[in-house]
Amino acid sequence: MAMKKQIIYPDFIARIFSTALDLSLFAFIAIPISQFCSFNLLWLFFNDYFLSNNINLHNPNAMFNSVMSQEFYEYLKAGNFNKYILFNISIFATNILVIGSYFITLWYYKGATLSKMFLRMKIVDAVTLNRPTLKQLIKRFLGYMTFPIGIFFILFSSKKQALHDKIAGTVVIKS
């Protein structure tokens, strides 16, 4: 007779610790990538400004410092504010893509992020306890927009699900 495996749902503290570890680890990856993307997007959107003001395009600090100047403010006022808005939207979208790639890729291929693997946790479908679909994982990532409020759902859920888990139909279990 086969024994039924007991399902253990990590508690609130374990989930918070896992998230904090993930964010710390991810910062080492994301910050350099984000800076690289920001530098290239800055060049892409404002190279006309940099060239007309003799800003060294090979010096990211000079470029970043120049966009804090009164001259750059005047450049924006002279009809270039739309480029500034598009630049900021591009930065936001790039950061979401980088962050999403990290989380969704690890969830999809490993069933967990690095910290969840270290803490022996994994993400599964809430009903079947099998590997979640890519669609569920994308919903889970988008559900992170409910953080930090959504994480408190863990305290009141029998399966210790955060709001992003409920949105995606996933649950975190001990592996």
Rosetta constraint file for C-alpha pairs under 8 A:
AtomPair CA 7 CA 173 HARMONIC 6.75 0.50
AtomPair CA 7 CA 174 HARMONIC 7.28 0.50
AtomPair CA 8 CA 173 HARMONIC 5.65 0.50
AtomPair CA 8 CA 174 HARMONIC 5.48 0.50
AtomPair CA 9 CA 159 HARMONIC 6.13 0.50
AtomPair CA 9 CA 160 HARMONIC 6.10 0.50
AtomPair CA 9 CA 172 HARMONIC 6.27 0.50
AtomPair CA 9 CA 173 HARMONIC 4.62 0.50
AtomPair CA 9 CA 174 HARMONIC 6.10 0.50
AtomPair CA 10 CA 14 HARMONIC 5.91 0.50
AtomPair CA 10 CA 15 HARMONIC 6.51 0.50
AtomPair CA 10 CA 121 HARMONIC 7.57 0.50
AtomPair CA 10 CA 160 HARMONIC 6.97 0.50
AtomPair CA 10 CA 172 HARMONIC 6.94 0.50
AtomPair CA 10 CA 173 HARMONIC 6.14 0.50
AtomPair CA 10 CA 174 HARMONIC 6.35 0.50
AtomPair CA 11 CA 15 HARMONIC 6.28 0.50
AtomPair CA 11 CA 154 HARMONIC 7.37 0.50
AtomPair CA 11 CA 155 HARMONIC 7.93 0.50
AtomPair CA 11 CA 160 HARMONIC 6.40 0.50
AtomPair CA 12 CA 16 HARMONIC 6.13 0.50
AtomPair CA 12 CA 152 HARMONIC 7.87 0.50
AtomPair CA 12 CA 154 HARMONIC 5.93 0.50
AtomPair CA 12 CA 155 HARMONIC 6.37 0.50
AtomPair CA 12 CA 160 HARMONIC 7.33 0.50
AtomPair CA 13 CA 17 HARMONIC 6.01 0.50
AtomPair CA 14 CA 18 HARMONIC 6.05 0.50
AtomPair CA 15 CA 19 HARMONIC 6.20 0.50
AtomPair CA 16 CA 20 HARMONIC 6.14 0.50
AtomPair CA 17 CA 21 HARMONIC 6.13 0.50
AtomPair CA 18 CA 22 HARMONIC 6.13 0.50
AtomPair CA 18 CA 115 HARMONIC 5.49 0.50
AtomPair CA 18 CA 116 HARMONIC 5.96 0.50
AtomPair CA 18 CA 119 HARMONIC 7.39 0.50
AtomPair CA 19 CA 23 HARMONIC 6.16 0.50
AtomPair CA 19 CA 115 HARMONIC 7.62 0.50
AtomPair CA 20 CA 24 HARMONIC 6.19 0.50
AtomPair CA 21 CA 25 HARMONIC 6.10 0.50
AtomPair CA 21 CA 115 HARMONIC 5.89 0.50
AtomPair CA 22 CA 26 HARMONIC 5.79 0.50
AtomPair CA 22 CA 113 HARMONIC 7.16 0.50
AtomPair CA 22 CA 114 HARMONIC 6.89 0.50
AtomPair CA 22 CA 115 HARMONIC 5.58 0.50
AtomPair CA 23 CA 27 HARMONIC 6.02 0.50
AtomPair CA 24 CA 28 HARMONIC 7.17 0.50
AtomPair CA 25 CA 29 HARMONIC 7.21 0.50
AtomPair CA 26 CA 30 HARMONIC 5.81 0.50
AtomPair CA 27 CA 31 HARMONIC 5.57 0.50
AtomPair CA 28 CA 32 HARMONIC 7.23 0.50
AtomPair CA 29 CA 33 HARMONIC 6.63 0.50
AtomPair CA 30 CA 34 HARMONIC 5.74 0.50
AtomPair CA 30 CA 98 HARMONIC 7.11 0.50
AtomPair CA 30 CA 99 HARMONIC 7.30 0.50
AtomPair CA 31 CA 35 HARMONIC 6.05 0.50
AtomPair CA 32 CA 36 HARMONIC 6.10 0.50
AtomPair CA 33 CA 37 HARMONIC 6.15 0.50
AtomPair CA 33 CA 98 HARMONIC 7.97 0.50
AtomPair CA 34 CA 38 HARMONIC 5.95 0.50
AtomPair CA 34 CA 94 HARMONIC 7.73 0.50
AtomPair CA 34 CA 95 HARMONIC 6.47 0.50
AtomPair CA 35 CA 39 HARMONIC 6.05 0.50
AtomPair CA 36 CA 40 HARMONIC 6.34 0.50
AtomPair CA 37 CA 41 HARMONIC 5.99 0.50
AtomPair CA 37 CA 91 HARMONIC 7.58 0.50
AtomPair CA 37 CA 94 HARMONIC 7.45 0.50
AtomPair CA 38 CA 42 HARMONIC 5.88 0.50
AtomPair CA 38 CA 91 HARMONIC 6.40 0.50
AtomPair CA 39 CA 43 HARMONIC 6.27 0.50
AtomPair CA 39 CA 60 HARMONIC 6.36 0.50
AtomPair CA 40 CA 44 HARMONIC 6.07 0.50
AtomPair CA 41 CA 45 HARMONIC 6.03 0.50
AtomPair CA 41 CA 87 HARMONIC 6.85 0.50
AtomPair CA 41 CA 90 HARMONIC 7.64 0.50
AtomPair CA 41 CA 91 HARMONIC 7.49 0.50
AtomPair CA 42 CA 46 HARMONIC 5.83 0.50
AtomPair CA 42 CA 47 HARMONIC 7.53 0.50
AtomPair CA 42 CA 63 HARMONIC 7.95 0.50
AtomPair CA 42 CA 87 HARMONIC 7.22 0.50
AtomPair CA 43 CA 47 HARMONIC 4.95 0.50
AtomPair CA 43 CA 50 HARMONIC 7.93 0.50
AtomPair CA 43 CA 57 HARMONIC 7.41 0.50
AtomPair CA 45 CA 83 HARMONIC 6.51 0.50
AtomPair CA 45 CA 84 HARMONIC 7.81 0.50
AtomPair CA 45 CA 87 HARMONIC 6.54 0.50
AtomPair CA 46 CA 50 HARMONIC 6.43 0.50
AtomPair CA 46 CA 83 HARMONIC 7.96 0.50
AtomPair CA 47 CA 51 HARMONIC 5.96 0.50
AtomPair CA 48 CA 52 HARMONIC 6.08 0.50
AtomPair CA 49 CA 53 HARMONIC 6.13 0.50
AtomPair CA 49 CA 72 HARMONIC 7.78 0.50
AtomPair CA 49 CA 75 HARMONIC 7.50 0.50
AtomPair CA 50 CA 54 HARMONIC 5.99 0.50
AtomPair CA 50 CA 55 HARMONIC 4.84 0.50
AtomPair CA 50 CA 56 HARMONIC 7.42 0.50
AtomPair CA 50 CA 57 HARMONIC 7.12 0.50
AtomPair CA 50 CA 63 HARMONIC 7.23 0.50
AtomPair CA 51 CA 55 HARMONIC 6.13 0.50
AtomPair CA 51 CA 57 HARMONIC 7.98 0.50
AtomPair CA 55 CA 62 HARMONIC 6.60 0.50
AtomPair CA 55 CA 63 HARMONIC 6.47 0.50
AtomPair CA 55 CA 66 HARMONIC 7.58 0.50
AtomPair CA 56 CA 62 HARMONIC 6.56 0.50
AtomPair CA 56 CA 63 HARMONIC 7.08 0.50
AtomPair CA 57 CA 62 HARMONIC 7.94 0.50
AtomPair CA 57 CA 63 HARMONIC 6.81 0.50
AtomPair CA 59 CA 63 HARMONIC 6.45 0.50
AtomPair CA 60 CA 64 HARMONIC 6.06 0.50
AtomPair CA 61 CA 65 HARMONIC 5.91 0.50
AtomPair CA 62 CA 66 HARMONIC 6.00 0.50
AtomPair CA 63 CA 67 HARMONIC 6.59 0.50
AtomPair CA 64 CA 68 HARMONIC 7.00 0.50
AtomPair CA 65 CA 69 HARMONIC 6.99 0.50
AtomPair CA 66 CA 71 HARMONIC 7.92 0.50
AtomPair CA 66 CA 72 HARMONIC 6.77 0.50
AtomPair CA 67 CA 72 HARMONIC 5.31 0.50
AtomPair CA 67 CA 73 HARMONIC 7.67 0.50
AtomPair CA 68 CA 72 HARMONIC 6.74 0.50
AtomPair CA 68 CA 73 HARMONIC 7.69 0.50
AtomPair CA 69 CA 73 HARMONIC 6.55 0.50
AtomPair CA 70 CA 74 HARMONIC 6.27 0.50
AtomPair CA 71 CA 75 HARMONIC 6.17 0.50
AtomPair CA 72 CA 76 HARMONIC 6.24 0.50
AtomPair CA 73 CA 77 HARMONIC 6.28 0.50
AtomPair CA 74 CA 78 HARMONIC 6.12 0.50
AtomPair CA 75 CA 79 HARMONIC 7.27 0.50
AtomPair CA 75 CA 80 HARMONIC 6.40 0.50
AtomPair CA 76 CA 80 HARMONIC 4.44 0.50
AtomPair CA 76 CA 81 HARMONIC 4.68 0.50
AtomPair CA 76 CA 84 HARMONIC 7.38 0.50
AtomPair CA 77 CA 81 HARMONIC 6.46 0.50
AtomPair CA 80 CA 84 HARMONIC 6.75 0.50
AtomPair CA 81 CA 85 HARMONIC 6.36 0.50
AtomPair CA 82 CA 86 HARMONIC 6.20 0.50
AtomPair CA 83 CA 87 HARMONIC 5.96 0.50
AtomPair CA 84 CA 88 HARMONIC 6.29 0.50
AtomPair CA 85 CA 89 HARMONIC 6.25 0.50
AtomPair CA 86 CA 90 HARMONIC 6.00 0.50
AtomPair CA 87 CA 91 HARMONIC 6.22 0.50
AtomPair CA 88 CA 92 HARMONIC 6.19 0.50
AtomPair CA 89 CA 93 HARMONIC 6.09 0.50
AtomPair CA 90 CA 94 HARMONIC 5.96 0.50
AtomPair CA 91 CA 95 HARMONIC 6.16 0.50
AtomPair CA 92 CA 96 HARMONIC 6.24 0.50
AtomPair CA 93 CA 97 HARMONIC 6.10 0.50
AtomPair CA 94 CA 98 HARMONIC 6.17 0.50
AtomPair CA 95 CA 99 HARMONIC 6.07 0.50
AtomPair CA 96 CA 100 HARMONIC 5.72 0.50
AtomPair CA 97 CA 101 HARMONIC 5.86 0.50
AtomPair CA 98 CA 102 HARMONIC 6.41 0.50
AtomPair CA 99 CA 103 HARMONIC 6.41 0.50
AtomPair CA 100 CA 104 HARMONIC 5.70 0.50
AtomPair CA 100 CA 105 HARMONIC 7.91 0.50
AtomPair CA 100 CA 141 HARMONIC 6.80 0.50
AtomPair CA 101 CA 105 HARMONIC 5.59 0.50
AtomPair CA 102 CA 106 HARMONIC 6.27 0.50
AtomPair CA 103 CA 107 HARMONIC 6.02 0.50
AtomPair CA 103 CA 113 HARMONIC 6.43 0.50
AtomPair CA 103 CA 141 HARMONIC 7.47 0.50
AtomPair CA 104 CA 108 HARMONIC 5.88 0.50
AtomPair CA 104 CA 134 HARMONIC 7.97 0.50
AtomPair CA 104 CA 137 HARMONIC 6.19 0.50
AtomPair CA 104 CA 138 HARMONIC 6.73 0.50
AtomPair CA 104 CA 141 HARMONIC 7.12 0.50
AtomPair CA 105 CA 109 HARMONIC 6.08 0.50
AtomPair CA 106 CA 110 HARMONIC 5.28 0.50
AtomPair CA 106 CA 111 HARMONIC 6.53 0.50
AtomPair CA 106 CA 112 HARMONIC 5.87 0.50
AtomPair CA 106 CA 113 HARMONIC 5.41 0.50
AtomPair CA 106 CA 114 HARMONIC 7.73 0.50
AtomPair CA 107 CA 111 HARMONIC 4.29 0.50
AtomPair CA 107 CA 112 HARMONIC 4.60 0.50
AtomPair CA 107 CA 113 HARMONIC 6.08 0.50
AtomPair CA 107 CA 123 HARMONIC 7.12 0.50
AtomPair CA 107 CA 137 HARMONIC 7.11 0.50
AtomPair CA 108 CA 112 HARMONIC 7.80 0.50
AtomPair CA 108 CA 132 HARMONIC 7.65 0.50
AtomPair CA 108 CA 133 HARMONIC 7.78 0.50
AtomPair CA 108 CA 134 HARMONIC 6.63 0.50
AtomPair CA 108 CA 137 HARMONIC 7.27 0.50
AtomPair CA 111 CA 122 HARMONIC 5.33 0.50
AtomPair CA 111 CA 123 HARMONIC 5.41 0.50
AtomPair CA 111 CA 124 HARMONIC 7.25 0.50
AtomPair CA 111 CA 131 HARMONIC 6.99 0.50
AtomPair CA 112 CA 116 HARMONIC 5.45 0.50
AtomPair CA 112 CA 117 HARMONIC 5.81 0.50
AtomPair CA 112 CA 121 HARMONIC 6.89 0.50
AtomPair CA 112 CA 122 HARMONIC 4.93 0.50
AtomPair CA 112 CA 123 HARMONIC 5.92 0.50
AtomPair CA 113 CA 117 HARMONIC 6.15 0.50
AtomPair CA 114 CA 118 HARMONIC 6.19 0.50
AtomPair CA 115 CA 119 HARMONIC 6.10 0.50
AtomPair CA 116 CA 120 HARMONIC 5.86 0.50
AtomPair CA 116 CA 121 HARMONIC 4.83 0.50
AtomPair CA 116 CA 122 HARMONIC 6.37 0.50
AtomPair CA 117 CA 121 HARMONIC 5.74 0.50
AtomPair CA 117 CA 122 HARMONIC 6.91 0.50
AtomPair CA 120 CA 174 HARMONIC 5.73 0.50
AtomPair CA 120 CA 175 HARMONIC 5.29 0.50
AtomPair CA 121 CA 172 HARMONIC 6.51 0.50
AtomPair CA 121 CA 173 HARMONIC 5.51 0.50
AtomPair CA 121 CA 174 HARMONIC 4.35 0.50
AtomPair CA 121 CA 175 HARMONIC 5.20 0.50
AtomPair CA 122 CA 172 HARMONIC 5.51 0.50
AtomPair CA 122 CA 173 HARMONIC 5.54 0.50
AtomPair CA 122 CA 174 HARMONIC 6.33 0.50
AtomPair CA 122 CA 175 HARMONIC 6.05 0.50
AtomPair CA 123 CA 131 HARMONIC 7.40 0.50
AtomPair CA 123 CA 132 HARMONIC 7.41 0.50
AtomPair CA 123 CA 170 HARMONIC 6.58 0.50
AtomPair CA 123 CA 171 HARMONIC 5.73 0.50
AtomPair CA 123 CA 172 HARMONIC 4.53 0.50
AtomPair CA 123 CA 173 HARMONIC 6.48 0.50
AtomPair CA 124 CA 128 HARMONIC 7.89 0.50
AtomPair CA 124 CA 129 HARMONIC 5.05 0.50
AtomPair CA 124 CA 130 HARMONIC 5.43 0.50
AtomPair CA 124 CA 131 HARMONIC 5.08 0.50
AtomPair CA 124 CA 132 HARMONIC 5.40 0.50
AtomPair CA 124 CA 170 HARMONIC 5.53 0.50
AtomPair CA 124 CA 171 HARMONIC 5.53 0.50
AtomPair CA 124 CA 172 HARMONIC 6.30 0.50
AtomPair CA 124 CA 173 HARMONIC 7.35 0.50
AtomPair CA 125 CA 129 HARMONIC 4.77 0.50
AtomPair CA 125 CA 130 HARMONIC 5.43 0.50
AtomPair CA 125 CA 131 HARMONIC 6.00 0.50
AtomPair CA 125 CA 132 HARMONIC 4.80 0.50
AtomPair CA 125 CA 133 HARMONIC 7.99 0.50
AtomPair CA 125 CA 169 HARMONIC 6.12 0.50
AtomPair CA 125 CA 170 HARMONIC 4.47 0.50
AtomPair CA 125 CA 171 HARMONIC 6.22 0.50
AtomPair CA 126 CA 169 HARMONIC 5.42 0.50
AtomPair CA 126 CA 170 HARMONIC 4.47 0.50
AtomPair CA 126 CA 171 HARMONIC 5.02 0.50
AtomPair CA 127 CA 169 HARMONIC 7.64 0.50
AtomPair CA 127 CA 170 HARMONIC 7.93 0.50
AtomPair CA 132 CA 136 HARMONIC 6.02 0.50
AtomPair CA 132 CA 137 HARMONIC 6.70 0.50
AtomPair CA 132 CA 170 HARMONIC 6.98 0.50
AtomPair CA 133 CA 137 HARMONIC 6.41 0.50
AtomPair CA 134 CA 138 HARMONIC 6.20 0.50
AtomPair CA 135 CA 139 HARMONIC 6.24 0.50
AtomPair CA 136 CA 140 HARMONIC 6.06 0.50
AtomPair CA 136 CA 168 HARMONIC 4.85 0.50
AtomPair CA 136 CA 169 HARMONIC 6.77 0.50
AtomPair CA 136 CA 170 HARMONIC 7.31 0.50
AtomPair CA 137 CA 141 HARMONIC 6.18 0.50
AtomPair CA 137 CA 168 HARMONIC 6.76 0.50
AtomPair CA 138 CA 142 HARMONIC 6.20 0.50
AtomPair CA 138 CA 168 HARMONIC 7.96 0.50
AtomPair CA 139 CA 143 HARMONIC 5.89 0.50
AtomPair CA 139 CA 164 HARMONIC 7.56 0.50
AtomPair CA 139 CA 167 HARMONIC 6.69 0.50
AtomPair CA 139 CA 168 HARMONIC 5.11 0.50
AtomPair CA 140 CA 144 HARMONIC 6.62 0.50
AtomPair CA 140 CA 164 HARMONIC 5.06 0.50
AtomPair CA 140 CA 165 HARMONIC 5.99 0.50
AtomPair CA 140 CA 167 HARMONIC 6.58 0.50
AtomPair CA 140 CA 168 HARMONIC 4.90 0.50
AtomPair CA 140 CA 170 HARMONIC 7.73 0.50
AtomPair CA 141 CA 145 HARMONIC 7.93 0.50
AtomPair CA 141 CA 164 HARMONIC 7.26 0.50
AtomPair CA 142 CA 164 HARMONIC 7.60 0.50
AtomPair CA 143 CA 147 HARMONIC 7.97 0.50
AtomPair CA 143 CA 163 HARMONIC 7.01 0.50
AtomPair CA 143 CA 164 HARMONIC 4.19 0.50
AtomPair CA 143 CA 165 HARMONIC 7.63 0.50
AtomPair CA 143 CA 167 HARMONIC 6.43 0.50
AtomPair CA 143 CA 168 HARMONIC 7.54 0.50
AtomPair CA 144 CA 150 HARMONIC 7.73 0.50
AtomPair CA 144 CA 164 HARMONIC 5.67 0.50
AtomPair CA 146 CA 150 HARMONIC 4.94 0.50
AtomPair CA 146 CA 151 HARMONIC 7.87 0.50
AtomPair CA 146 CA 163 HARMONIC 7.06 0.50
AtomPair CA 146 CA 164 HARMONIC 7.07 0.50
AtomPair CA 147 CA 151 HARMONIC 6.08 0.50
AtomPair CA 148 CA 152 HARMONIC 7.45 0.50
AtomPair CA 149 CA 153 HARMONIC 7.74 0.50
AtomPair CA 150 CA 162 HARMONIC 5.58 0.50
AtomPair CA 150 CA 163 HARMONIC 4.54 0.50
AtomPair CA 150 CA 164 HARMONIC 6.69 0.50
AtomPair CA 151 CA 162 HARMONIC 4.75 0.50
AtomPair CA 151 CA 163 HARMONIC 6.38 0.50
AtomPair CA 151 CA 164 HARMONIC 7.97 0.50
AtomPair CA 152 CA 156 HARMONIC 7.53 0.50
AtomPair CA 152 CA 162 HARMONIC 6.65 0.50
AtomPair CA 153 CA 157 HARMONIC 6.14 0.50
AtomPair CA 153 CA 160 HARMONIC 7.45 0.50
AtomPair CA 153 CA 161 HARMONIC 6.42 0.50
AtomPair CA 153 CA 162 HARMONIC 4.87 0.50
AtomPair CA 153 CA 163 HARMONIC 5.91 0.50
AtomPair CA 154 CA 159 HARMONIC 7.77 0.50
AtomPair CA 154 CA 160 HARMONIC 4.33 0.50
AtomPair CA 154 CA 161 HARMONIC 4.92 0.50
AtomPair CA 154 CA 162 HARMONIC 4.86 0.50
AtomPair CA 154 CA 163 HARMONIC 7.87 0.50
AtomPair CA 155 CA 160 HARMONIC 6.62 0.50
AtomPair CA 156 CA 160 HARMONIC 7.25 0.50
AtomPair CA 157 CA 161 HARMONIC 5.79 0.50
AtomPair CA 157 CA 162 HARMONIC 7.90 0.50
AtomPair CA 159 CA 171 HARMONIC 7.06 0.50
AtomPair CA 160 CA 171 HARMONIC 7.56 0.50
AtomPair CA 160 CA 172 HARMONIC 7.73 0.50
AtomPair CA 161 CA 165 HARMONIC 5.45 0.50
AtomPair CA 161 CA 166 HARMONIC 6.27 0.50
AtomPair CA 161 CA 170 HARMONIC 7.78 0.50
AtomPair CA 161 CA 171 HARMONIC 5.83 0.50
AtomPair CA 161 CA 172 HARMONIC 7.25 0.50
AtomPair CA 162 CA 166 HARMONIC 6.48 0.50
AtomPair CA 163 CA 167 HARMONIC 6.16 0.50
AtomPair CA 164 CA 168 HARMONIC 6.23 0.50
AtomPair CA 165 CA 169 HARMONIC 5.73 0.50
AtomPair CA 165 CA 170 HARMONIC 4.78 0.50
AtomPair CA 165 CA 171 HARMONIC 5.77 0.50
AtomPair CA 166 CA 170 HARMONIC 6.42 0.50
AtomPair CA 166 CA 171 HARMONIC 7.81 0.50
